[in-house]
Amino acid sequence: MLCVVYKSPKLDQTYLYVLRRDDFSAVPEALLKTFGKPMLVTLINLATKSKLAHADIDKVRQQLTEQGFYLQLPPPPEDLLKAHKESQPNKE
């Protein structure tokens, strides 16, 4: 399964995977408007990959098959204050 990956010029670390180059017919208009003009990043043969760097390859394949596109959003920001508080011993 080949797919094409585009990045968003408006949304940092946001990527759109589609089945054919420059074919955004399966992508909702509202999503394309928010995403901005897609900028080509790469073509990937998902059949030869066992994993992707920042996306679950099985979920990517499933969504490409079922809806014709996959939207990769950036990971949530790490809450450093919460992590720090959790690492401290309880003072009661």
Biopython code that builds the backbone (N, CA, C, O; Angstrom):
import numpy as np
from Bio.PDB.StructureBuilder import StructureBuilder

atoms = [
    (1, "MET", "N", (0.852, -1.181, 0.000)),
    (1, "MET", "CA", (0.000, 0.000, 0.000)),
    (1, "MET", "C", (0.893, 1.238, 0.000)),
    (1, "MET", "O", (1.657, 1.467, 0.937)),
    (2, "LEU", "N", (0.786, 2.014, -1.042)),
    (2, "LEU", "CA", (1.516, 3.274, -1.128)),
    (2, "LEU", "C", (0.664, 4.393, -0.552)),
    (2, "LEU", "O", (-0.560, 4.380, -0.676)),
    (3, "CYS", "N", (1.314, 5.354, 0.072)),
    (3, "CYS", "CA", (0.610, 6.546, 0.519)),
    (3, "CYS", "C", (1.539, 7.748, 0.385)),
    (3, "CYS", "O", (2.759, 7.614, 0.286)),
    (4, "VAL", "N", (0.932, 8.900, 0.387)),
    (4, "VAL", "CA", (1.659, 10.151, 0.226)),
    (4, "VAL", "C", (1.440, 10.966, 1.498)),
    (4, "VAL", "O", (0.325, 11.050, 2.012)),
    (5, "VAL", "N", (2.518, 11.562, 1.995)),
    (5, "VAL", "CA", (2.450, 12.319, 3.248)),
    (5, "VAL", "C", (2.673, 13.801, 2.963)),
    (5, "VAL", "O", (3.606, 14.185, 2.259)),
    (6, "TYR", "N", (1.797, 14.615, 3.525)),
    (6, "TYR", "CA", (1.884, 16.069, 3.397)),
    (6, "TYR", "C", (1.954, 16.674, 4.794)),
    (6, "TYR", "O", (1.402, 16.126, 5.748)),
    (7, "LYS", "N", (2.639, 17.808, 4.903)),
    (7, "LYS", "CA", (2.648, 18.526, 6.187)),
    (7, "LYS", "C", (1.811, 19.784, 6.048)),
    (7, "LYS", "O", (1.598, 20.306, 4.954)),
    (8, "SER", "N", (1.348, 20.248, 7.193)),
    (8, "SER", "CA", (0.532, 21.455, 7.234)),
    (8, "SER", "C", (1.417, 22.687, 7.383)),
    (8, "SER", "O", (2.316, 22.708, 8.225)),
    (9, "PRO", "N", (1.168, 23.713, 6.570)),
    (9, "PRO", "CA", (1.908, 24.960, 6.749)),
    (9, "PRO", "C", (1.370, 25.789, 7.921)),
    (9, "PRO", "O", (2.025, 26.725, 8.381)),
    (10, "LYS", "N", (0.176, 25.437, 8.395)),
    (10, "LYS", "CA", (-0.469, 26.196, 9.468)),
    (10, "LYS", "C", (-0.305, 25.562, 10.845)),
    (10, "LYS", "O", (-0.226, 26.263, 11.854)),
    (11, "LEU", "N", (-0.253, 24.231, 10.879)),
    (11, "LEU", "CA", (-0.261, 23.505, 12.147)),
    (11, "LEU", "C", (1.040, 22.729, 12.310)),
    (11, "LEU", "O", (1.314, 21.802, 11.548)),
    (12, "ASP", "N", (1.831, 23.104, 13.290)),
    (12, "ASP", "CA", (3.123, 22.480, 13.526)),
    (12, "ASP", "C", (2.969, 20.986, 13.816)),
    (12, "ASP", "O", (2.074, 20.588, 14.560)),
    (13, "GLN", "N", (3.829, 20.170, 13.237)),
    (13, "GLN", "CA", (3.874, 18.727, 13.439)),
    (13, "GLN", "C", (2.560, 18.025, 13.099)),
    (13, "GLN", "O", (2.214, 17.023, 13.726)),
    (14, "THR", "N", (1.838, 18.535, 12.125)),
    (14, "THR", "CA", (0.584, 17.934, 11.692)),
    (14, "THR", "C", (0.743, 17.453, 10.261)),
    (14, "THR", "O", (1.151, 18.212, 9.382)),
    (15, "TYR", "N", (0.417, 16.171, 10.031)),
    (15, "TYR", "CA", (0.642, 15.537, 8.736)),
    (15, "TYR", "C", (-0.631, 14.863, 8.243)),
    (15, "TYR", "O", (-1.436, 14.365, 9.030)),
    (16, "LEU", "N", (-0.791, 14.858, 6.935)),
    (16, "LEU", "CA", (-1.944, 14.250, 6.289)),
    (16, "LEU", "C", (-1.453, 13.166, 5.341)),
    (16, "LEU", "O", (-0.643, 13.434, 4.454)),
    (17, "TYR", "N", (-1.937, 11.948, 5.525)),
    (17, "TYR", "CA", (-1.595, 10.817, 4.671)),
    (17, "TYR", "C", (-2.773, 10.561, 3.734)),
    (17, "TYR", "O", (-3.914, 10.462, 4.186)),
    (18, "VAL", "N", (-2.508, 10.454, 2.441)),
    (18, "VAL", "CA", (-3.542, 10.122, 1.456)),
    (18, "VAL", "C", (-3.013, 9.011, 0.544)),
    (18, "VAL", "O", (-1.815, 8.730, 0.521)),
    (19, "LEU", "N", (-3.923, 8.389, -0.203)),
    (19, "LEU", "CA", (-3.546, 7.254, -1.040)),
    (19, "LEU", "C", (-2.875, 7.642, -2.353)),
    (19, "LEU", "O", (-2.025, 6.904, -2.853)),
    (20, "ARG", "N", (-3.245, 8.789, -2.916)),
    (20, "ARG", "CA", (-2.681, 9.217, -4.194)),
    (20, "ARG", "C", (-2.228, 10.667, -4.115)),
    (20, "ARG", "O", (-2.850, 11.505, -3.463)),
    (21, "ARG", "N", (-1.137, 10.929, -4.795)),
    (21, "ARG", "CA", (-0.557, 12.271, -4.787)),
    (21, "ARG", "C", (-1.569, 13.312, -5.274)),
    (21, "ARG", "O", (-2.194, 13.161, -6.324)),
    (22, "ASP", "N", (-1.703, 14.357, -4.485)),
    (22, "ASP", "CA", (-2.576, 15.496, -4.776)),
    (22, "ASP", "C", (-4.049, 15.123, -4.907)),
    (22, "ASP", "O", (-4.818, 15.872, -5.510)),
    (23, "ASP", "N", (-4.458, 13.979, -4.355)),
    (23, "ASP", "CA", (-5.870, 13.589, -4.362)),
    (23, "ASP", "C", (-6.404, 13.728, -2.940)),
    (23, "ASP", "O", (-6.206, 12.857, -2.093)),
    (24, "PHE", "N", (-7.085, 14.841, -2.702)),
    (24, "PHE", "CA", (-7.630, 15.128, -1.383)),
    (24, "PHE", "C", (-9.154, 14.989, -1.369)),
    (24, "PHE", "O", (-9.822, 15.548, -0.499)),
    (25, "SER", "N", (-9.699, 14.249, -2.330)),
    (25, "SER", "CA", (-11.142, 14.116, -2.463)),
    (25, "SER", "C", (-11.797, 13.445, -1.254)),
    (25, "SER", "O", (-12.970, 13.698, -0.978)),
    (26, "ALA", "N", (-11.068, 12.600, -0.531)),
    (26, "ALA", "CA", (-11.624, 11.927, 0.648)),
    (26, "ALA", "C", (-11.528, 12.776, 1.911)),
    (26, "ALA", "O", (-12.139, 12.449, 2.928)),
    (27, "VAL", "N", (-10.769, 13.857, 1.850)),
    (27, "VAL", "CA", (-10.536, 14.698, 3.033)),
    (27, "VAL", "C", (-11.656, 15.745, 3.137)),
    (27, "VAL", "O", (-11.925, 16.467, 2.178)),
    (28, "PRO", "N", (-12.304, 15.821, 4.307)),
    (28, "PRO", "CA", (-13.368, 16.822, 4.483)),
    (28, "PRO", "C", (-12.854, 18.243, 4.213)),
    (28, "PRO", "O", (-11.725, 18.585, 4.562)),
    (29, "GLU", "N", (-13.691, 19.042, 3.597)),
    (29, "GLU", "CA", (-13.334, 20.414, 3.232)),
    (29, "GLU", "C", (-12.925, 21.235, 4.451)),
    (29, "GLU", "O", (-11.979, 22.020, 4.385)),
    (30, "ALA", "N", (-13.635, 21.054, 5.560)),
    (30, "ALA", "CA", (-13.313, 21.813, 6.776)),
    (30, "ALA", "C", (-11.908, 21.468, 7.285)),
    (30, "ALA", "O", (-11.183, 22.343, 7.760)),
    (31, "LEU", "N", (-11.532, 20.200, 7.183)),
    (31, "LEU", "CA", (-10.197, 19.783, 7.606)),
    (31, "LEU", "C", (-9.139, 20.400, 6.702)),
    (31, "LEU", "O", (-8.119, 20.886, 7.190)),
    (32, "LEU", "N", (-9.365, 20.389, 5.396)),
    (32, "LEU", "CA", (-8.405, 20.986, 4.461)),
    (32, "LEU", "C", (-8.246, 22.479, 4.707)),
    (32, "LEU", "O", (-7.146, 23.022, 4.600)),
    (33, "LYS", "N", (-9.340, 23.133, 5.034)),
    (33, "LYS", "CA", (-9.283, 24.574, 5.300)),
    (33, "LYS", "C", (-8.426, 24.859, 6.535)),
    (33, "LYS", "O", (-7.614, 25.784, 6.533)),
    (34, "THR", "N", (-8.610, 24.069, 7.578)),
    (34, "THR", "CA", (-7.820, 24.222, 8.805)),
    (34, "THR", "C", (-6.370, 23.821, 8.578)),
    (34, "THR", "O", (-5.457, 24.463, 9.096)),
    (35, "PHE", "N", (-6.158, 22.761, 7.806)),
    (35, "PHE", "CA", (-4.831, 22.213, 7.551)),
    (35, "PHE", "C", (-3.973, 23.180, 6.737)),
    (35, "PHE", "O", (-2.766, 23.283, 6.959)),
    (36, "GLY", "N", (-4.597, 23.885, 5.798)),
    (36, "GLY", "CA", (-3.854, 24.775, 4.912)),
    (36, "GLY", "C", (-3.447, 24.043, 3.644)),
    (36, "GLY", "O", (-3.801, 22.879, 3.461)),
    (37, "LYS", "N", (-2.709, 24.712, 2.766)),
    (37, "LYS", "CA", (-2.282, 24.087, 1.511)),
    (37, "LYS", "C", (-1.247, 23.005, 1.818)),
    (37, "LYS", "O", (-0.146, 23.313, 2.273)),
    (38, "PRO", "N", (-1.599, 21.723, 1.570)),
    (38, "PRO", "CA", (-0.689, 20.625, 1.900)),
    (38, "PRO", "C", (0.655, 20.748, 1.177)),
    (38, "PRO", "O", (0.722, 21.043, -0.017)),
    (39, "MET", "N", (1.720, 20.511, 1.946)),
    (39, "MET", "CA", (3.078, 20.569, 1.401)),
    (39, "MET", "C", (3.639, 19.147, 1.373)),
    (39, "MET", "O", (3.752, 18.502, 2.416)),
    (40, "LEU", "N", (3.990, 18.656, 0.178)),
    (40, "LEU", "CA", (4.475, 17.295, 0.003)),
    (40, "LEU", "C", (5.722, 17.039, 0.837)),
    (40, "LEU", "O", (6.668, 17.827, 0.827)),
    (41, "VAL", "N", (5.704, 15.907, 1.570)),
    (41, "VAL", "CA", (6.854, 15.509, 2.381)),
    (41, "VAL", "C", (7.517, 14.282, 1.772)),
    (41, "VAL", "O", (8.711, 14.298, 1.472)),
    (42, "THR", "N", (6.734, 13.213, 1.588)),
    (42, "THR", "CA", (7.315, 11.960, 1.096)),
    (42, "THR", "C", (6.242, 10.993, 0.619)),
    (42, "THR", "O", (5.051, 11.188, 0.863)),
    (43, "LEU", "N", (6.683, 9.960, -0.059)),
    (43, "LEU", "CA", (5.845, 8.819, -0.417)),
    (43, "LEU", "C", (6.346, 7.640, 0.399)),
    (43, "LEU", "O", (7.552, 7.454, 0.556)),
    (44, "ILE", "N", (5.411, 6.837, 0.922)),
    (44, "ILE", "CA", (5.775, 5.694, 1.757)),
    (44, "ILE", "C", (5.075, 4.445, 1.234)),
    (44, "ILE", "O", (3.888, 4.469, 0.910)),
    (45, "ASN", "N", (5.836, 3.351, 1.157)),
    (45, "ASN", "CA", (5.241, 2.059, 0.863)),
    (45, "ASN", "C", (4.978, 1.374, 2.194)),
    (45, "ASN", "O", (5.894, 0.825, 2.806)),
    (46, "LEU", "N", (3.733, 1.405, 2.640)),
    (46, "LEU", "CA", (3.387, 0.846, 3.944)),
    (46, "LEU", "C", (3.522, -0.675, 3.976)),
    (46, "LEU", "O", (3.621, -1.264, 5.052)),
    (47, "ALA", "N", (3.526, -1.310, 2.817)),
    (47, "ALA", "CA", (3.674, -2.767, 2.757)),
    (47, "ALA", "C", (5.069, -3.210, 3.177)),
    (47, "ALA", "O", (5.254, -4.336, 3.639)),
    (48, "THR", "N", (6.040, -2.334, 3.019)),
    (48, "THR", "CA", (7.429, -2.702, 3.360)),
    (48, "THR", "C", (7.859, -2.183, 4.734)),
    (48, "THR", "O", (8.995, -2.396, 5.155)),
    (49, "LYS", "N", (6.960, -1.511, 5.417)),
    (49, "LYS", "CA", (7.276, -0.945, 6.739)),
    (49, "LYS", "C", (6.631, -1.776, 7.839)),
    (49, "LYS", "O", (5.535, -2.310, 7.667)),
    (50, "SER", "N", (7.319, -1.879, 8.966)),
    (50, "SER", "CA", (6.729, -2.552, 10.118)),
    (50, "SER", "C", (6.281, -1.544, 11.174)),
    (50, "SER", "O", (5.458, -1.858, 12.034)),
    (51, "LYS", "N", (6.835, -0.318, 11.099)),
    (51, "LYS", "CA", (6.417, 0.740, 12.017)),
    (51, "LYS", "C", (6.750, 2.096, 11.418)),
    (51, "LYS", "O", (7.553, 2.210, 10.493)),
    (52, "LEU", "N", (6.116, 3.112, 11.965)),
    (52, "LEU", "CA", (6.379, 4.500, 11.579)),
    (52, "LEU", "C", (6.896, 5.236, 12.816)),
    (52, "LEU", "O", (6.656, 4.811, 13.945)),
    (53, "ALA", "N", (7.592, 6.320, 12.596)),
    (53, "ALA", "CA", (8.218, 7.038, 13.706)),
    (53, "ALA", "C", (7.213, 7.585, 14.718)),
    (53, "ALA", "O", (7.394, 7.411, 15.923)),
    (54, "HIS", "N", (6.160, 8.242, 14.243)),
    (54, "HIS", "CA", (5.253, 8.923, 15.176)),
    (54, "HIS", "C", (3.787, 8.575, 14.961)),
    (54, "HIS", "O", (2.898, 9.331, 15.354)),
    (55, "ALA", "N", (3.538, 7.425, 14.332)),
    (55, "ALA", "CA", (2.151, 7.011, 14.114)),
    (55, "ALA", "C", (2.071, 5.497, 14.168)),
    (55, "ALA", "O", (3.028, 4.799, 13.835)),
    (56, "ASP", "N", (0.931, 5.003, 14.588)),
    (56, "ASP", "CA", (0.671, 3.565, 14.632)),
    (56, "ASP", "C", (0.377, 3.102, 13.209)),
    (56, "ASP", "O", (-0.639, 3.486, 12.629)),
    (57, "ILE", "N", (1.253, 2.286, 12.648)),
    (57, "ILE", "CA", (1.139, 1.899, 11.241)),
    (57, "ILE", "C", (-0.160, 1.145, 10.957)),
    (57, "ILE", "O", (-0.730, 1.291, 9.876)),
    (58, "ASP", "N", (-0.631, 0.348, 11.906)),
    (58, "ASP", "CA", (-1.891, -0.372, 11.692)),
    (58, "ASP", "C", (-3.069, 0.595, 11.624)),
    (58, "ASP", "O", (-3.984, 0.412, 10.820)),
    (59, "LYS", "N", (-3.044, 1.612, 12.460)),
    (59, "LYS", "CA", (-4.107, 2.624, 12.452)),
    (59, "LYS", "C", (-4.055, 3.436, 11.148)),
    (59, "LYS", "O", (-5.094, 3.766, 10.576)),
    (60, "VAL", "N", (-2.849, 3.752, 10.690)),
    (60, "VAL", "CA", (-2.696, 4.482, 9.426)),
    (60, "VAL", "C", (-3.290, 3.660, 8.281)),
    (60, "VAL", "O", (-4.080, 4.171, 7.487)),
    (61, "ARG", "N", (-2.905, 2.388, 8.201)),
    (61, "ARG", "CA", (-3.439, 1.510, 7.143)),
    (61, "ARG", "C", (-4.952, 1.410, 7.218)),
    (61, "ARG", "O", (-5.633, 1.506, 6.198)),
    (62, "GLN", "N", (-5.481, 1.218, 8.416)),
    (62, "GLN", "CA", (-6.921, 1.071, 8.599)),
    (62, "GLN", "C", (-7.671, 2.329, 8.150)),
    (62, "GLN", "O", (-8.655, 2.242, 7.415)),
    (63, "GLN", "N", (-7.206, 3.486, 8.593)),
    (63, "GLN", "CA", (-7.909, 4.721, 8.242)),
    (63, "GLN", "C", (-7.771, 5.055, 6.759)),
    (63, "GLN", "O", (-8.703, 5.586, 6.155)),
    (64, "LEU", "N", (-6.618, 4.750, 6.170)),
    (64, "LEU", "CA", (-6.480, 4.965, 4.729)),
    (64, "LEU", "C", (-7.462, 4.096, 3.961)),
    (64, "LEU", "O", (-8.063, 4.547, 2.987)),
    (65, "THR", "N", (-7.627, 2.850, 4.395)),
    (65, "THR", "CA", (-8.542, 1.930, 3.729)),
    (65, "THR", "C", (-9.998, 2.334, 3.945)),
    (65, "THR", "O", (-10.793, 2.332, 3.005)),
    (66, "GLU", "N", (-10.344, 2.681, 5.180)),
    (66, "GLU", "CA", (-11.734, 2.972, 5.518)),
    (66, "GLU", "C", (-12.204, 4.364, 5.113)),
    (66, "GLU", "O", (-13.330, 4.521, 4.641)),
    (67, "GLN", "N", (-11.351, 5.384, 5.291)),
    (67, "GLN", "CA", (-11.815, 6.746, 5.015)),
    (67, "GLN", "C", (-11.007, 7.478, 3.952)),
    (67, "GLN", "O", (-11.375, 8.580, 3.543)),
    (68, "GLY", "N", (-9.907, 6.873, 3.501)),
    (68, "GLY", "CA", (-9.142, 7.475, 2.408)),
    (68, "GLY", "C", (-8.079, 8.465, 2.830)),
    (68, "GLY", "O", (-7.381, 9.021, 1.982)),
    (69, "PHE", "N", (-7.943, 8.698, 4.137)),
    (69, "PHE", "CA", (-6.899, 9.596, 4.625)),
    (69, "PHE", "C", (-6.623, 9.287, 6.090)),
    (69, "PHE", "O", (-7.419, 8.637, 6.767)),
    (70, "TYR", "N", (-5.476, 9.770, 6.563)),
    (70, "TYR", "CA", (-5.117, 9.657, 7.979)),
    (70, "TYR", "C", (-4.514, 10.993, 8.393)),
    (70, "TYR", "O", (-3.655, 11.530, 7.694)),
    (71, "LEU", "N", (-4.951, 11.524, 9.511)),
    (71, "LEU", "CA", (-4.436, 12.781, 10.031)),
    (71, "LEU", "C", (-3.567, 12.489, 11.242)),
    (71, "LEU", "O", (-4.035, 11.917, 12.227)),
    (72, "GLN", "N", (-2.290, 12.885, 11.168)),
    (72, "GLN", "CA", (-1.357, 12.703, 12.279)),
    (72, "GLN", "C", (-1.201, 14.036, 12.994)),
    (72, "GLN", "O", (-0.727, 15.015, 12.419)),
    (73, "LEU", "N", (-1.606, 14.054, 14.252)),
    (73, "LEU", "CA", (-1.516, 15.263, 15.063)),
    (73, "LEU", "C", (-0.256, 15.204, 15.925)),
    (73, "LEU", "O", (0.270, 14.121, 16.182)),
    (74, "PRO", "N", (0.227, 16.356, 16.368)),
    (74, "PRO", "CA", (1.424, 16.353, 17.223)),
    (74, "PRO", "C", (1.114, 15.710, 18.569)),
    (74, "PRO", "O", (-0.034, 15.712, 19.014)),
    (75, "PRO", "N", (2.135, 15.163, 19.216)),
    (75, "PRO", "CA", (1.906, 14.604, 20.553)),
    (75, "PRO", "C", (1.524, 15.722, 21.511)),
    (75, "PRO", "O", (1.921, 16.871, 21.316)),
    (76, "PRO", "N", (0.744, 15.389, 22.559)),
    (76, "PRO", "CA", (0.384, 16.435, 23.518)),
    (76, "PRO", "C", (1.632, 16.947, 24.225)),
    (76, "PRO", "O", (2.583, 16.192, 24.426)),
    (77, "PRO", "N", (1.639, 18.214, 24.602)),
    (77, "PRO", "CA", (2.812, 18.758, 25.290)),
    (77, "PRO", "C", (2.992, 18.072, 26.641)),
    (77, "PRO", "O", (2.022, 17.746, 27.327)),
    (78, "GLU", "N", (4.237, 17.864, 27.001)),
    (78, "GLU", "CA", (4.537, 17.222, 28.274)),
    (78, "GLU", "C", (4.295, 18.220, 29.399)),
    (78, "GLU", "O", (4.734, 19.368, 29.326)),
    (79, "ASP", "N", (3.606, 17.783, 30.426)),
    (79, "ASP", "CA", (3.343, 18.626, 31.593)),
    (79, "ASP", "C", (4.497, 18.442, 32.578)),
    (79, "ASP", "O", (4.459, 17.555, 33.430)),
    (80, "LEU", "N", (5.516, 19.282, 32.454)),
    (80, "LEU", "CA", (6.714, 19.152, 33.277)),
    (80, "LEU", "C", (6.438, 19.398, 34.758)),
    (80, "LEU", "O", (7.048, 18.756, 35.613)),
    (81, "LEU", "N", (5.534, 20.311, 35.067)),
    (81, "LEU", "CA", (5.204, 20.585, 36.466)),
    (81, "LEU", "C", (4.563, 19.360, 37.113)),
    (81, "LEU", "O", (4.918, 18.984, 38.230)),
    (82, "LYS", "N", (3.628, 18.748, 36.413)),
    (82, "LYS", "CA", (2.969, 17.546, 36.934)),
    (82, "LYS", "C", (3.988, 16.419, 37.127)),
    (82, "LYS", "O", (3.965, 15.736, 38.151)),
    (83, "ALA", "N", (4.873, 16.221, 36.160)),
    (83, "ALA", "CA", (5.896, 15.183, 36.259)),
    (83, "ALA", "C", (6.812, 15.441, 37.455)),
    (83, "ALA", "O", (7.192, 14.512, 38.169)),
    (84, "HIS", "N", (7.158, 16.696, 37.664)),
    (84, "HIS", "CA", (8.009, 17.055, 38.795)),
    (84, "HIS", "C", (7.303, 16.758, 40.127)),
    (84, "HIS", "O", (7.894, 16.169, 41.033)),
    (85, "LYS", "N", (6.036, 17.171, 40.233)),
    (85, "LYS", "CA", (5.280, 16.956, 41.464)),
    (85, "LYS", "C", (5.148, 15.468, 41.756)),
    (85, "LYS", "O", (5.248, 15.051, 42.910)),
    (86, "GLU", "N", (4.924, 14.659, 40.715)),
    (86, "GLU", "CA", (4.766, 13.222, 40.898)),
    (86, "GLU", "C", (6.069, 12.550, 41.310)),
    (86, "GLU", "O", (6.053, 11.483, 41.924)),
    (87, "SER", "N", (7.179, 13.159, 40.982)),
    (87, "SER", "CA", (8.487, 12.560, 41.325)),
    (87, "SER", "C", (8.914, 12.911, 42.758)),
    (87, "SER", "O", (9.858, 12.323, 43.285)),
    (88, "GLN", "N", (8.226, 13.862, 43.380)),
    (88, "GLN", "CA", (8.592, 14.291, 44.725)),
    (88, "GLN", "C", (7.930, 13.376, 45.763)),
    (88, "GLN", "O", (6.798, 12.934, 45.570)),
    (89, "PRO", "N", (8.643, 13.094, 46.869)),
    (89, "PRO", "CA", (8.025, 12.283, 47.935)),
    (89, "PRO", "C", (6.887, 13.062, 48.589)),
    (89, "PRO", "O", (6.937, 14.287, 48.705)),
    (90, "ASN", "N", (5.868, 12.329, 49.010)),
    (90, "ASN", "CA", (4.729, 12.974, 49.659)),
    (90, "ASN", "C", (5.143, 13.514, 51.021)),
    (90, "ASN", "O", (5.798, 12.825, 51.803)),
    (91, "LYS", "N", (4.753, 14.749, 51.292)),
    (91, "LYS", "CA", (5.007, 15.370, 52.597)),
    (91, "LYS", "C", (3.662, 15.573, 53.280)),
    (91, "LYS", "O", (2.917, 16.493, 52.941)),
    (92, "GLU", "N", (3.364, 14.733, 54.216)),
    (92, "GLU", "CA", (2.077, 14.840, 54.900)),
    (92, "GLU", "C", (2.230, 15.221, 56.331)),
    (92, "GLU", "O", (1.236, 15.353, 57.045)),
]
sb = StructureBuilder()
sb.init_structure("model")
sb.init_model(0)
sb.init_chain("A")
sb.init_seg("    ")
for serial, (resi, resn, name, xyz) in enumerate(atoms, 1):
    if name == "N":
        sb.init_residue(resn, " ", resi, " ")
    sb.init_atom(name, np.array(xyz, "f"), 0.0, 1.0, " ", f" {name:<3s}", serial, name[0])
structure = sb.get_structure()
